[in-house]
Amino acid sequence: MITPRYSPLLPRLAAGTVMTLSMCGSVSALELYKTADTTVNLNINGIGGAFHSQKGYAQSETAEAGGRDWQEGFIKYGLEASHTLSPTQGTLYGNVAWTSSATWGQGDAGGFTTGDERRTHIENLFAGWKSGDLVPALGHDGIDISFGRQYIQVGDGFLISGDSLNFGDGVLGGDLDRGGAYYLAARQSFDNTAVVRLGGDQGWRGDLMWLKSDNRAQARPEMAVGTLEHVDGDNTLGATYIKVLDTDSDYAFLYPDRDDTKVYSVYGHGNAGVKNLFLAGQYAFQDKGNDDSENAWYLEAGWTFDELAWSPYVSYRFSRFSEGYDPLFYGNGRALGTWFQGEVAANYAGPFASNARVHQVTLTLTPAEQLSLGVMAYRFDTIDASQGPRLDGNEIDLYAHWDITDQWWLMPLLGRYKPDESVDSGGSQLGGSGTNYYTQLMVGFNF
């Protein structure tokens, strides 16, 4: 069993990327082989980014008070294939892909990476079957069974959005290293899965899943997951149950009470029949045994002013995470800032998915079909300072997203983060509580 050498912030941190490939650019593929029944495609995509932070954060033994400059990148490449047996016998499908990732420079602002990380490893290896028209009552492809190494998301990522925590050599002497690209979260697939999905895009549907993580920073949990949803047009109401079946005792110091945790959650999102309205909310209750329970919830409302120039979208969200809440595998399932709230706050200064209240206001503008501009403003408040660091603060992030072509996109971002406290007075920012101006520039492609 390894001995932990880390900041007291680390066991409750669930930071990672603020975006996934599915949110950026157009996903496409190169067709290698095609007949009436069989298709084989080559998929290649990746992201590269340059980052600068004026401040460092006390998250690991390699964290430093001064500013840091670093670069991250990854390329994911592989094959996907499908073969239709017949309209009533369904379709077989499979996917295999590798990811090559790296971090260069001084490593990230939290000290999770050092700039020396390099790795190539298999990312996807899964196969499955879809039912076609075999069971008309469930709709076309109303049964979808798959197994293997794959990305899994539940809802908008409030509980599970892939296995996306990517530490590097900066934590525990590299014992938790997954190959760098910490912010970009180069690796997001669960190590092993068995998934049964029932139902189509409308009406009643549900999922039964067994998920196994090989991520040592997550204590390598094994989980059973069940979901039940009703989808009516743009509106969804659902419930989720999660049971943590096992964890790796050698790494359980990061989440010592995760084993046997049960999570009960209800959620909903949609427009309630009003064209320009967006409403969302979720409540999660965690039973950790021994009369220990935690909870987290959020409410969100947004409106699109489609008759105004650039179609402004404005939203407000309040989220609350109790003192000992375990964020599990949460992440960005819907858009930038979904559950990694604040570029600096979520990724380096936090955690803000436990013992925290978060106010978020978002404004998005669309000057052109290929260009969007956004502002995200946050207020973070610690619920109980006696239970952990005092992480109260404010952040505002300005960004643009430009789809240069169908395959290439570009995204610059400027962030301003101001904590109320420095590490000397119970916070996490090194070198004082002054303002941190943070910049990043990312470019991505999908072929």
N, C-alpha and C positions, 0 to 999 in steps of 0.2 A: 504494500500500500504506500503511495507517495505521500509525502508530508506537504501540506499547503503552505505557500509563502506568498501571501497576496493581501491586498487592501480589504478591509471589511466591507467595501462596496461590492466587491466582485461576486459573492455568492448570490446576490439578488439581481445581477445585471442580466438583461436579456436583449442586449443591443445587437445590431447587425446592419444590414443594408436598409436603405430607405426606398428601394425600388426593386422590382423584379423585371426580367426581360419581357414579360407579358404586358407591361405597361408602356413600353418604349418602342416606337417604330412598328413596322409591319412584319409579322412573322411569316416567312416564306421558306421554300425548300427547293432544292434542285432535283428534278425528277430523273432518276437513273433508269428505271424500268417500269413499263406500264402495259398491261393487257386489260381485257374486259373485267377480269376478276382480281388481278394482282397489281399492287403498286409498291415500288421501293424508292424512297427519297433519301437524299443526303441533306442533313441539317448542319449549318455552321452559324454560330452567333457568338457575340462577345461584347465586352465593355472595357474601356480603358478610362482612367481618371487621374487627374492631378489635383492635389489637395494641399491647403495651407491653413494652419491654425496658429494664432498668435499666443495661445495659452496651452498648457498641458494640464492633465487631470490625473489624480492619484488613484489609478485603477490597477496598477501592477508595479512590480519591482523595477521596471525599466522606464516608468513615467518620469518626465522632467518638467521643470517649471517654464522653460523657454518655449518659443514657438517651434513648430515642426513643419517640414515640407516632405511630402511623400507621394508616391505614385502606386496605383494598383491596376491590375488588369487580369482578365481571364478570357479564354476561348473555349467554347463547348462545341464538340463536333461528333457526329455519329449518324446512324442510319435508323430509319423507321420503315416498317413494312406492314401491309395489310393484304389479306386474301379473303375474298367473299366466297363462302361455301355454296350458298344459295339464298334467295330471299327469305326462306323459312328456316334456314339452318344457321344464319348469322355470319359473322365476320371474325376471323382471327387477326390479331395484330401484335406487333412487338416493337421494341425500341432499345437500342444500345448506343451509348454515348460516353465520351470521355471529357474531362475538364482539365485544362492546364492553367494554373493560376500563379500569381506572384505579387509580392510587394517590394518596392524599391525605395531608396531614399532613407529618411530617418525613422520611418515607422509612424503609425497614427498617433493622434493627440492623446489617447488614453493609454498608450504604451502596450497595447495588445499585440502589436506587430513591431518588428525591429528593422524591417527593410531587407532581411535576408531570406525570406520565405520563397520557396519554389516547389511546386508539386504538379505532377500529372497523375490522375487517378480516374478510374471508371466512375461515372456519375449516374447513368441510367442503365438498367438491365432488367426489363420487365416484359411480360407478355400477357395477353388477355383475349377475351371473347365477348362480342356483342351479339345480342339475340336476333337482330333484324326484325322480321315480322313473325317470329315464332310464337310470341305471346301477345296477341293484339290488344288485350285488356291493359297491358302496361305501356302500349305505344311502341313506335319504332325504336329499336335498340333499348327497350325498356329493362333489359337485364344486361349489366356490364360487369364482368368478373375479371380481375387482374391480380397479378402477384409479381413480386420482385422488388427491385430497387427503383423507386420513383418518387416524384414530388407529390405531396398531398396537402390540400388546403381544406379547411372547414369554415364555411361561412365567409366573412370578410377578413379572416385571419386573427380575430380577437383571442382565439385559443390555440389554433394550429395554422401556421402558414409556412409549411416546409420545415426542414431541419437546417436552419439558416445561420446559426451562430458559428462564426468562423474565426476563432482565435489563432494567433500565430506564435512565434518564438518568445514574445514578450511576457507571457504568463507561465508561471511555474516552470521556468527554465525550458519551455518548449514542450512540456508533457501534454498540452492540449492542442498542439499545432495541427491545423487542417490544411495548411498550404498557403496562407496569406489571403489577400483580397478581402480583408475584414469588412470594410464598409460595403463593398459590392456583393458580399455574401456569395462567393463563387460556387459554393457547394450547398445545395438545398434539398437533395433527395434523402428520404429515409433509407436506411441500409436494407431493410426487408419489409415487405408489406403483403397483406392479403386483403383484397377489397371487393365487396359486392355492392353494386349500386342498382337500385330498383326504381323504376318510374322514369318518366320523360321530363320535358322542360316545363310542363304545366300539370296542375293537379297535385295529388299526393305523391311524394317520392321519399326515399330514404337510403341510408348507407350503413353498412356494417364493415368495420375495419379492424385489422390487427396491424399495429405499427411497431417497428423495432428500430431504434436509433443506435448508431455507432459513435455518436458524438460524446466524447469524454467530458466536455464542458457542460453537457446536459445530464451527466451521470448515466448515460447510455440506457434510457428507460425503454421498457416494453409496455405498450398501451393497447387497450381495447376501446374502440370508439363507435358510438352509434348516433345517427342523426335521423330525424323525421321532420319533413317540411311539407308545407302546402303552398304552392305557387299559383297565383291568380294574376295573370298579366304581368305588370311590373311590381307586384307586391308579393312578399314572401314572409311567412311566419314559420318559425322552426324551433326545435329543441335538440340539444346535444347532451350526450352522456359520455364521460371519459373515465376510465379506471386505469391507474398506473399499476401494472401487474408486477413489475420488477425493476430494480435499478442495479447498477454496478457498485458494490460496496467500496471498491477501491477509489471511486471518484464521488462518492455520496457526500463528501464534505461541502461540495458546492450547493447541493440541495438535500440536506440531511433528512428532511421529513417528506420527501416526494414519494417514496415507495408507499404503495397502497392508497394514495390520494384518489378521491372520487370527486368528479366535477359534474354539476348539474347546471345546465344553462338554457335559457330561452332567449329568442331574438326575433327581430323583425326589421324589414326595410322595404321601402317603396314610396309611391307618391299619393297613396290614399285616394286615387282617382282624380287628382289635380295635376294637370300637365306639367307645370314648372316647379312643383314641390318635390323635395326629397326629405324623407324621414327615416331615421334608423335608431335602433337601440338594442341593448343586450344586457342581460344580468347573468352572472356566473357565481355559483356557490361552491366552495371547496370544502370537502370533509376530509380532514387529515388524520382522523382518529383521535382517541384520547380526549374527546370533547374539544378539539382544536378545529375551528372553522374560520374560513376567510371568504371574502367576496370581492367582486369588482363589477362595475356597471358603467354604461354610458348612455347618453341621449344626444341626438344630433338632428338638426334641421337645416335645410338649405333651400335656396330659391334661385332659379335662372331667369334673368330679365332678358328674354329672347327678343323683345321689341327694341332694345337699346343697342347702340353700336357695340360691337365686339362681344355681345351676349354675356354680360357679367354674371358670374355665379358666386353667391355669397352664402356662407354657412357658419354655424356656430355649434360647437360640441363641448359638453362637459363630461369628463370621465373621472372616476374615483376608484382607487385600488387600495384595499385595506392593508394594515401594517405588515402582515406576513403573507400577503397574496403571492402565489407562485404563477408567474406569467406563462409558464410552459413554453410553447413554441409559437408565440404570437408574432405577427409581422404585417407587412404591407400587402393586403390582399385586394385592395380596391383602387388606391391612388397614392400619390406621393403624400407622406404624412399620415397615412391611415393609422398605423399603430407604432411606428417609430416616430414619436412626436417630438419634433425639433431636431435639426441636423446635428447640432452640438449636444443638446440635452440628451437625446436618446442614444446616440452613438458613443459619446465620450464622457460626458459629465454626470450621467444618470447613475442609478436607474430611475425611471419615472413610470414603471409599471408595477410598483409596489410602494405602499406607504405614501401615496401621493394623490393630490387633486390637480387636474389639468383643465384649463380653459383654452380652447383653440378657436380662432376666427380665421376663415379662409376666404380669399378673393381670387377668382380665376377669370381671365380675359382671353378671348379667342379672336385676335385681329385677322387671322387667316386660317384656312383649313389646316395648313401645315405648321402653324405657330400658335402656341399658347403661352401666356404670362401668368404668374401667380405670386401671391403674397400669403404667408402663413404666420400668424402671430400667436404666441403662447404665454400663459402665466402658469408657473409651477409652484405648488405649495406642499410642503411636507406636513403630513397629518400628525405624526407623533415623533418629535425630534429625539426623544429618549430611546426610540426603537431603531435608530440608525442615523446616518448623516443628515445634516440640515441642507437640503437641496433646493430651497426656494429660489426663484429667479424668473427672468423674462427672456424670451427669444423672439426674433422676427427674421424670417427667411424670404428672400426675393429670388425668383428663378424664372427661366424661360425654357421652353421645350420646342425644338425645331426639328421637324421631319424633313431632312435635306432631300432625301429621295425615299422610295419605298423601302430601301434597304438600310439607309444611314440616318442617324439622328444625333443631335448635339444638345447638351444641357449645361449651361452655366448657372451657378448659384452663389449668392452672397448672404451670409448669416451674421447676425449680431446677437451675442449671448451675454447676458449680465446676471451673474449670480448674486444673491444677497450676502453670501458668506464665502470666504476662502477656506482652504484646507486647515488653516490655523485656527479658525473659529467654528469648525465642524462641517465645512462644506467639502467640495472635491477639487476646486480649482487651485492649482499651484501658482505661487508667485503673486498672491493678492486676489482681491475680488473685483478687479477692474474689468472693463468690457473686453470681450474677445470678438474680433472681427475674423470671420471664417470664410474661406473661398474654396470653391471646387469647380472643375470643368470636366465633364464627362462626354465621351463619344461612344456610340454603340452601333452595331451592325447586325443584321439578320439575313442570311442567305440560305 
